[in-house]
Amino acid sequence: MPASPSTARAINDRLALRLLQQDGPLTATQLKTLTGLSRPTVADLVDRLQDAGLVRVVGESGSDRRGPNARLYGIVADRAHLAALDVRTDSVAVAVADLLGVTLAEATLPIGSDTGTRPAVERAVAMLERTARTAGTAPLHSVGIGAPGLIDPVTGELRNTAGLPAWHRGLVRELQARLPATVLVENETNLAAVAEHRIGAARDRDTFVLLWLGHGIGAAVMLDGKLRRGASGGAGEIGFLPVPGTAGVPSAVNCEGGFHSLVGSAAVCGLATDHGIQAGEPPTGGAQEQDPAAAFAVRAALRAGDAGGEAFLAALADRLAIGAASVVSVLDPGCLVLAGEVGRAGGVALAALVEERLARMSPLRTEVRAGTLGGGAVLRGGLFAARDAAQDALFGAGRHTP
């Protein structure tokens, strides 16, 4: 059944806006070439998008042809402002950006284990509001929150999970109640996969599995360009995967004895100590200050380049391959991304070691890549989620414009 004229206009408008966002600014001629639409159709959609306040003239192209230069059209970046939160067990990080994804302000708030639920929530909300004011962007249109644990696939709420601070759920509820904005919650590893897919190591892959290596361990499954969350929202809870080499098996409320016990930060640090690797003290004042100790251990081993460092990295790759092989045998993703702070610290060297071991363990060929975004992937993914929500709301406005 052919699309109705209004549906066709909506599809064309969204296509043009995506191109302007990704590749803009663009001239009408460039939009015609990229969309395959006729010149009159492009002229109409440009007029519609300008009337809706989504696109404006931002300059002129330098053309070699005779006559006036062509107008360059660009997204109105300040039409909507977005925020993302990366909620960890002991901290909250926030980033505020415009509709083009340009980061305008960032902040991080440590939250001690002895902090009560109400004080933790109030401090985190205050930090978000302060950061938005600093960026000059209040009020916010959409907010994407990345948090550990399970997200209910029906309600979209963060479920009460053993081992996570009570203030996590309180923060989400408070933001949803207080902010005049769309507030979205997603598992942190899933957001990292979105970011690595959009701008990171998996840009050319629509099917891959991301293995998050940070303070904890997690996985995200991307199949045909879509996240797969599972029936209960728990797809990728690989820390609970029973594996050989641990002292026991995990339980429904504790992942100790599962894959987490082999490759969580504490386990990796213990392995480093066994091989004589001293991670040293984290630097102060930089982005790496928030990295887990395991990331420092991996970097120290790579810097050392001696027999002890090589043996540690080999043993770590052995452990990673054990869990990764189970994922590969079930999903056959063709690509595995070692993400998070530890994955980025290991880089191509650790990725190559894991790929070599997977090739010996499985007949399913799997390329292993190092994530490029590190711990910042969660914030980037949160901004993408917020931007997608804003686009759904704002880009849809143009479809009804006469």
Secondary structure as GFF3:
##gff-version 3
##sequence-region A 1 402
A	DSSP	alpha_helix	5	23	.	.	.	ID=ss1
A	DSSP	alpha_helix	28	35	.	.	.	ID=ss2
A	DSSP	alpha_helix	39	51	.	.	.	ID=ss3
A	DSSP	beta_strand	55	60	.	.	.	ID=ss4
A	DSSP	beta_strand	71	75	.	.	.	ID=ss5
A	DSSP	three_ten_helix	77	79	.	.	.	ID=ss6
A	DSSP	beta_strand	81	87	.	.	.	ID=ss7
A	DSSP	beta_strand	91	98	.	.	.	ID=ss8
A	DSSP	beta_strand	103	110	.	.	.	ID=ss9
A	DSSP	alpha_helix	117	134	.	.	.	ID=ss10
A	DSSP	beta_strand	142	147	.	.	.	ID=ss11
A	DSSP	alpha_helix	167	178	.	.	.	ID=ss12
A	DSSP	beta_strand	182	187	.	.	.	ID=ss13
A	DSSP	alpha_helix	188	199	.	.	.	ID=ss14
A	DSSP	beta_strand	208	213	.	.	.	ID=ss15
A	DSSP	beta_strand	217	223	.	.	.	ID=ss16
A	DSSP	beta_strand	226	227	.	.	.	ID=ss17
A	DSSP	three_ten_helix	238	240	.	.	.	ID=ss18
A	DSSP	alpha_helix	260	263	.	.	.	ID=ss19
A	DSSP	alpha_helix	265	274	.	.	.	ID=ss20
A	DSSP	three_ten_helix	287	290	.	.	.	ID=ss21
A	DSSP	alpha_helix	293	304	.	.	.	ID=ss22
A	DSSP	alpha_helix	307	331	.	.	.	ID=ss23
A	DSSP	beta_strand	335	339	.	.	.	ID=ss24
A	DSSP	alpha_helix	340	361	.	.	.	ID=ss25
A	DSSP	beta_strand	367	370	.	.	.	ID=ss26
A	DSSP	three_ten_helix	374	376	.	.	.	ID=ss27
A	DSSP	alpha_helix	377	394	.	.	.	ID=ss28
A	DSSP	three_ten_helix	395	400	.	.	.	ID=ss29
###
